[in-house]
Amino acid sequence: MKTEEFDFDVPSELIALYPNIPRDNSKLVEVSKTYSIHHFQNLINLLNNGDCLVINNTKVIPAKLKGYISKKKIYITLNKIIEKSPKVRWSVFIKPLKKIKENSIIKFSDNFSAKVTFIQRRNNKVIIEFNCPNKKFNNFIDKLGNLALPHYIEKNRDFEDKDFYNYQTIFAKKRGAVAAPTASLHFSDDLLKKLILKGIKIVPVTLHINGGTFLPIKSENINDHEMHYEQCEITKKSAEIINTVRNQGKKCIAVGTTVLRLLETAKDRNGKISEYKGETNIFIKPGWKVNSIDGLITNFHTPKSTLFILISSIIGKLEAKKLYKYAIEKKLRFFSYGDACLIWN
């Protein structure tokens, strides 16, 4: 299928540069045979006792760093961790890359630096090795780094301190993501308490979203697109809860495309989930049978993205475009800080 088939226009005024406050005051479109718009806190009335919400408990790290090579300023965005011990090594994006050479030393502060160990210029792949163990590395980036906001936000405004809170979900527990699992940004502590009191099970899984999530599809055909690998885990306990819920005839709802991609990685042909720890580069596209979930909560995504293609694989390309046209007509907010939809599968 041609990548152009998944293109559409989003009016600039509908691109959310800031989140709704409070979080659960965002809009939620329920997608079944018809569309209905709710406030997100009304999610509790769309679910039943015994249903489960599978959430991604990854925690976004400050992935943007400013450094110097011989007094020349450079900017680094962490992409994917290669090694934690004994050395801390990351795949990164560097700007400007043109004059960077292997073995160059990047200095971030008096005690914090990294060496460029690998460069592959044709696809902008760079690996750097930091001069400290992982615990000190985390302390340094927490002190010196900023979060890597999506490009459509960064080109319209500067990073603000409140983004440290706004771009982190209430489920954030395990460090490692470069980007947030944005479907979870709509949940507040108050809504979470109400869901638990109603008997909705909250099931954690982990997928550390890397910088590849921001990269557009550049190939003319979606089948030629090479997906990035991301580290992920489903514990035995989480897998058992999900399977029990579905065996009892209750609904399992994935909160976000990252959760769905992990569940589809760890399933068998019947949709049963197994314990899993490793990496995934799964690309869910039309023709893929999604059978690990009964519903998906997700934001409104960018054109020609793997995320919009994922939506198209569940409800069909024409229906996906119809849904997005409806969202635009109703002036819903798009992308990471925008509104959401609940798609029943």
N, C-alpha and C positions, 0 to 999 in steps of 0.2 A: 504493500500500500504506500502511496505517495505521502510524504510528510506534509505537503501542502494541504492535504485533505483535512488536516487537524488544525488548520489556521482559523483565526477569527479576530475581530477587533474588539478591544476593551476601551471605552472612553477613559481618558486620563483621570477624570474627576472621580471615577469609581475605583481607582487603585488606592487601597488603604495604606497610608503612610504611618498611621498610628492605630493602635487597637481600640476597641470599644472599652469604655470604663462604665460600670464594672464589666469584667470579662464575659459573664454569662448574659449580658444584655445584647449581645450580637444576635443576628438573625439566623434562623435555621429553616431551610427549605426541606420539607419531607417529600420525598420522591417515591410515588407509587404509581397508580394509574393516573392520578392527577397530582398537581403541586399544591402544597399548602405551606404558608409562611408562619413560623412561630418565633418567639424569642427563645434563645438557646436554653434558658432555665426551664422551659416547658418540656425539655427532653424527658424529664421524669414522668410525664404523662403519656409519653409514646412508648415506654418500656413497661414490662411486667415483672412482678416478683419472680426471681429465679433466672431472669435473663442475665447476661454478662457483658461487660464492656472490657475489651482487651486494649490496654493502654501501653504506650512506649515510655519506659521510665528513664530513658537516656537524659543526660544533663549536658547542656550546651556549654562549651568552654570558650574563654576569650581567645579566639583563633587569629585575630589580626594583630600583627606586631610591626613596629617601625624599627629599622636597624640601619647600620652604616657599614659600608665597605670602603676603607680609606677615605673617610669623610663624605662619601657619596651616599645620599639617603636612598633607601630601598624599602619597599613594603612587602610583607610576607603574610599570606593567608595559609594557615595549616589546613591540610586536606584530609590525609589519612595516616594514622599511626602505623609505622612499619615494625617497630621494635620498642619495647619498654625497658628491657633489661638484657645485658648489662648497660647497653647504650640506649639513649632515647633518640630514635630516628623517625622522621616524618616525611611523607610526600607533601610538597607545598607548592603554592603558586607564588611567583615572585614578579614584582613590577619595579623598575624595568628589568627585563631578563636579558636584553641584548648583549650587555657587556659583562655579565656574570660568568665566571669560569669555575671549573672544578677546583677544589681545594681553597677557594676563597673563604675568608673568615668574615662572618657577619656578626657585628657587635651590637647587642641590644642595650647593655648597661656594663658597668665596670666588671661585674661578676657573671654575666650571662651572655653567651655567644654560641655560634654554631658554625660548622664547616660544611660547605657544599661538597657532597660526595658523588653526586650523579646528576647529569643534565642530558635530557633528550629534547632538543629544541623543536623538533617538528610537531610534537604534541604537548609542548610546554611542561614536560614532566621533570621535576627537580626533587632530589632527596637531600635532606640536610641532617646532620648529626649534632646534637646539642652537647654542651660541655658539662652536664650535670646529671645526676640520677633523677628518676621520674618524680619523686616527691618534691625535690627542689625545683624541677622544671614546672610542676603545677603551681608552686608558690610564685615563681617568676612571672608566668603568663597571667596569673590572677592579678598581680601587681601592675604589670606593664601593658597587658593586652586589652583589646576591645572585642566585642562580639562581631562576627561577620554577618551583617544584615544583608538581605537579598539586594541585588544590584538595582532593582527598580525603586528601592527605598533610598539607598546610598546616593544615587544620582540626583535625588530631589531634596535631600536634607542631610545634615550632619548627624553622626551618632550622638545620642544623649544618654546621660547616666540612667534615666528611667528605663532605657532599653534593657539594662541588665536584669530588671524585674519583668518587664513586659514580654521579653523574648525568651522567657523561661517558663516551663509549665509547672503546675503544682505537683506533678508526679515526678519531677526531675530528681534522680537519685544517683545514677551511675554516670560518672564523667566520661566524655568521649565524643560527643556530637559537635559538629561544626555548625549545623543548622538545626533549628527547632522542629519537632514534630508538631506542626502548626494546628492540626485539628484539636489537639489537647489544650491549646491556649484559651479555648472558650470555657474551660471548666474553672469554677471558683471553689474555694473551700466549703462555702455554704451549700452549693449544689451537690458537691461530693457527699457531704453528710446526709442530705436528703435522699440521694440515690441509695446509699448504703442502708438507711433506715427502711426504705421500701423493699429491700431484699435484692437489690441489684448487685451482682458480684463484680468486683474490680480486679481484673487479672493482669498482672504486669508481665511484659516481655521487654527485650532490649534490642534495639537496632541503632547503632551509632551512625547517624547521618553525616556523610562527608561532603566536601565541597562540590562533588560531582552533581549533586542535586540541583545546583544553580546553572549547570551547563545545558545549553539548548541542543536539540537534535540538529546536526549539521548535514547529515546524509539526505539525499533526495528520497530515498526509500527507507521506511522505518525499520525494515528487516536488516538494513546495513548498519544500524546504530549499535555501537558497542557500549553496553552498560557498565557502570563503575561497580566495584566490589565494596561491600560494607560489612562490618563485623556485627554479629547478632547472636542472640541466645534466647531459647525458650527452656525454662526449667521443667523437670518432670512434673512438679506440682502444678504449674500453670497449664501444661498440656492436659493433665488429668482433669482439671476443673473445666476446661473448654469442652473436652469430649463428653464429660458427664452432663453438662448443661444441654448440649445438643441431643444427646441420647434420651434426655428427659422431655424432649420436644420444646425446650425453651430456645430463645434466640441468642446468638453470639454476634455482637457488633464490634467490628474493628474500628478503633478510633485512629483514623489516619491511614494513608497509603503505605507508610513504612510498616505498620502492623500487618496490613494485608499481605504485603510482599513477603514478610517473614513467615506468616501462617501458610501461605501458598508454597513456600520453600520447604516447610517441615511437614507437609501433609502427605497422605498416601492417596491412591486414586479415588477413594471414597470420601476424602475430606477429613479423615481422622488425623489428629495432630500428634506428633511424637516429640520427645525431648530433642533439642538441637542446639549445637554450639559450633560456630564457624563463621563463614562468610556467605553472602548471597549477592548475585548480580542479576537476579531474576527480572525479566522485562515482561510485564503483563500487557498483552496487546490483543486486538480482535482475533478471535479463534481460540483464545485461552479459556478454559472452563474454570471459573472461580466457584469452588464448592466448599471452602473452608469456613465460610461466614454466612450469616443470614442478613447482615446489613453492614454498611460502611458510612462512617461520619468523616467528611472531608471538606476542605475549603474549595473555593473556586480558583482554578489553576491557570497558569500562563499558557498562551497558544503554542502549539507545536511542541509541547512538553511530554515527557514520558508519563507524567501524572494525568494529564488530560486524556492521553491514549489509554491509560489504565481505566479511567471512568468509562471510556467508549467500549472497552472490552466487557464491561458489566451490563450496560444498558443499551449499547449500540451507538455507533457514531452519530447517526441522525438524531437519536434521542438526546445524546449528550449535547449536541449543538442546540437543540431545541431548549434544553434546560438552561444553558448558558445565555441564550437569547432572552429567555424569561427573566433570568437574574438581572440582565442589563436593563430590561424594560422596567423592572421593579426597583431599579437603582440600588441593588445590593452591592456590597463592598467586596472587592476581589483581592486574591492572593494572600500572603502570609498573615497579615493583620486584618483580613477581611472576614466576611460571613462564611457560613458553612451549609452543607446539605447532608441529609440522612437518606441514603439510597438503600432501599430494600432489595435483597438479592433473591 
